[in-house]
Amino acid sequence: MSESAPRGEPADQLPQFPAPRSRTCPFAPPPDLLKLRDTGKPLVRVRSWDGTTPWLALTHATQRALLSDKRLSANIGAPGYPHTTAAMKEHAAQMQPSINNTDGAEHARWRRMLTSSFTRRRMEILRPAIQKITDDLIDTMLAGPNPTELNEALSLPLPSLMICEMLGVPYEEHEFFQKHATITNAVNKSPEENAATTATLRRYISGLIEKKMDDPAEDVLSDLGERVKSGDLTLEEAAPLGHILLVAGHDTSANMITLSTALLMQHPEQLAALRERSGDDAYVSGAVEELLRYLTLPHLLARRAVVEDFEFEGETIRAGEGVIASLPAANWDPDAFRDPATLDLARSAAHHLAFGWGPHQCVGQQLARVELQVVFSTLFRRIPTLRLAADLEDLSFKEDSQAYGIYQLPVAW
Ligand code: HEM
């Protein structure tokens, strides 16, 4: 359905969202997005893939205000919700309510089920295990063929092993769930393929929860199974939560490891500093925040539907309209980060919005942080000669996926 934008501006004259990336600067946000940001307007109308014209929030301050505003809803079935893909739009009505698509008290109930499993303290306890897995994967990489492909060798197995361990999913089945996650995250799959893949993953998680109801262990799926047994949750409610955690828990960190490695190889002085200061925890943790800011891999998020009219920044925002907070635009906002196009691992970037903002801010952020800190304090120290084994122009970037990344990264040493 085509909409007409405010002040009679036809939808086809509005800027398209998302805009394409530059082939020569694939790590930077799309040039047209940066041009929109440079207009200085906090909020503009854009044209989406389906002809609808959601608001696009461009500045760091605007996004923080909107993402914590109760008049915006994460309910994907709410009128005007700006869907990322046709598949998501088509199946919105059948989506089970879960942590990522509910609001207020209902959302808080879902969050409470997970908070104790993902605290900063729990993640620190996991740090030695994350270090051991990283070292083992690097040992295997060094003993194997040179060059090798980094996603396969390190980026995917590390977060997949960790999230499997936390959830209680057998890692031997990683090829199955990694393949299905790639399909559900892709923006170009048909609604039928997407629905079939989601249903397969849900059935898989349901089956695991049922097994854990009979034979519980110390893991998140067993906790969910306990809730099903006590009547607190139904199995139909528990499965989507396990599914979200399994997909979000490995694909995001994996993309971040690969993308950051390729980016650092374009910045040899920054890479040398990171290698030299790999024993300095504060420096490494700051460097990870800067990589998260610079790359902002959830490049199509965050999305909300307006449920009540309100005035904001001189505009009337109406119920039934969509809002997209472009997280890369916020993270490259010069009012929030001086000289944002410069990668500076020593800067203080912890106020970035790569994990979102407000009640839906990422549940797994502490896990992702520890994984990235361990990888970036280990990889370049253990393999100081690590280099790209392909031309940058030949790499295939994941513009067509909800999590930005690189499909294959050949590396040599
Ligand atoms: C570098 C890694 C990661 C990035 C950049 C990232 C980014 C994000 C963002 C931007 C959101 C908010 C979406 C919105 O407001 O609509 C989010 C939510 C979420 N993330 Fe992550 N994430 C990462 C890793 C993880 C991991 C490792 C897990 C699981 C263990 C995870 C689980 C979740 C869940 C369950 C939500 C939904 C929270 C809610 O709606 O209340 N994420 N993530």
Residues whose N, C-alpha, C, O or C-beta is under 5 A from the ligand:
A	BS01	HEM	I99 N100 I244 L245 A248 G249 T252 S253 M256 P298 A302 R303 L353 A354 F355 G356 P359 H360 Q361 C362 V363 G364 Q365 L367 A368
